[in-house]
Amino acid sequence: MHAVDLRSDTVTRPTPAMRRAMAEAEVGDDVYREDPTVRALEERVAGLLGKDLALFVPSGTMSNQLALLLHTRPGDEVVVGDGAHCMLYESGAAAAWAGVQLAIAGTGGLFDVADLERAVRPPEPWFPRTSLVTLENTHNKAGGRVFPEASARAVAERARALGLGTHLDGARLWNAAVALGAPEARLAEPFDTVSVCFSKGLGAPVGSALVGRRDLVERAWRLRKMLGGGMRQAGVLAAAALHAVEHHRARLEEDHETARQLAARLRDAGLPVGAVDTNIVVFTVEAPTTAARVVELARREGVLIGAMDARTLRAVTHLDAERGAVLEAAGAIARAVAAAREERPAP
Ligand SMILES: *Cc1c(COP(=O)(O)O)cnc(C)c1O
C-alpha cells in the first residue's frame, strides 16, 4: 500500500519541469514593477479571465482580503455563502483588517437571487451597509461544488442592480472551468474582482492573483504593500505559477475522474458520499463515530484525509495523487470507518 496524501490539493510538490522554469526565471524587483516574469504571469492570467489587470499575491487569503478592502468600509456587511473560505478559514481577517461583518446567504454554500435579497439590509442608518457579495466557485466546504453558472450570473447581476460590489473567490475556478467545459473568462465575467490560486490543483508551490477592473487592481497594488505582500524577485514564484497555468489546467480532468472513481468505491463500501463535481470527495460518519478517529485509523494505513467537522471527512485528488494509489486508498478508508464504528465510544 502506497502512502497517499489526500488532505488537500495544496500538498503537491513542484514537478522537475516546474523547478527548471523557476531556476531559469528572469527576475527583477517587483516592488519597482521590474520583474518580467511576474508581469508575464499577470498578463496571461488577466487575459485568461478576460479582465483588465491581475496582481500576483502570496496567498488566496491575501487576494480575498484585498477584495474586501477594495469594496467595503469598516462596519459594512458582506454577503457570503454558507461555509465561505473568507468566513471560516482566513483566521478572522475580514473582521480584523477590513472591519466588516459577514451575512450568510442560503444554506450549504451555493445560493440564489432570493437568498441574496433576503441577506441585503435595507438602507436604514441603524443597519450595517451591505456593500459586497462574494461567491465561491468551486465551493470548498460544500465539497468542490461548481456554482451553477446561470445562478452565479443572476446573483451578480442583481447585486450590481442593488449597487453592491461583486467578488468571486475562484481559488479553484480552474476546476470549475474544466468541469463545465467553459472558458475561465466566461465564469469570471459577471464579477468586478476574482481571486484565483496557483497553489491548489494547479500544483504551484505558492501564489494567487487578484484579477479585475483596472481601477480596482491599481488600488490593490498599494493595499498589497500595506499588508506586507510586496515581493521582490518574485519571478521565481511567478515562473512556477505560469508553468502551472500553461501545463496543469487541462489535466485537472484527470483529478476529477479519479475523484469520481474514489467516490464510487466509497459508495460501494456503503459510505454516504456527497455529489462529486470536481476534485473533492466528502463523506460522513454517524455518531458516535468521529471523523477525527477515522482520520487517525486511515493514517495508520498510510492514507491521509481530513476532518471538516465532527462527522464530515474530505479527500482531495491532485497532481501528486496517482490514480492507482487513490483507488487503493478507498479500501483503507472503508476499513478505517468500519474499525472506528466497532470501537466502543470513550466512557
Ligand atoms: C485555499 C483557498 C483560498 C486561499 O487559501 P490560501 O491558503 O490563503 O492560499 C481561498 N478560497 C478558497 C475557496 C480556498 O479553497
The ligand as an SDF file (V2000), in Angstrom:
LIG
                    3D

 15 15  0  0  0  0  0  0  0  0999 V2000
   -7.3770   27.7020   -0.4910 C   0  0  0  0  0  0  0  0  0  0  0  0
   -8.4920   28.6580   -0.6630 C   0  0  0  0  0  0  0  0  0  0  0  0
   -8.2760   30.0320   -0.5390 C   0  0  0  0  0  0  0  0  0  0  0  0
   -6.9450   30.6470   -0.2480 C   0  0  0  0  0  0  0  0  0  0  0  0
   -6.1540   29.9730    0.6360 O   0  0  0  0  0  0  0  0  0  0  0  0
   -4.6100   30.3350    0.9130 P   0  0  0  0  0  0  0  0  0  0  0  0
   -4.1870   29.1350    1.6700 O   0  0  0  0  0  0  0  0  0  0  0  0
   -4.5900   31.5840    1.6750 O   0  0  0  0  0  0  0  0  0  0  0  0
   -3.9220   30.4700   -0.4160 O   0  0  0  0  0  0  0  0  0  0  0  0
   -9.3590   30.8670   -0.7290 C   0  0  0  0  0  0  0  0  0  0  0  0
  -10.5590   30.3810   -1.0170 N   0  0  0  0  0  0  0  0  0  0  0  0
  -10.8010   29.0650   -1.1580 C   0  0  0  0  0  0  0  0  0  0  0  0
  -12.1700   28.6070   -1.5360 C   0  0  0  0  0  0  0  0  0  0  0  0
   -9.7780   28.1500   -0.9830 C   0  0  0  0  0  0  0  0  0  0  0  0
  -10.0180   26.8510   -1.1240 O   0  0  0  0  0  0  0  0  0  0  0  0
  1  2  1  0
  2  3  1  0
  2 14  2  0
  3  4  1  0
  3 10  2  0
  4  5  1  0
  5  6  1  0
  6  7  2  0
  6  8  1  0
  6  9  1  0
 10 11  1  0
 11 12  2  0
 12 13  1  0
 12 14  1  0
 14 15  1  0
M  END
$$$$
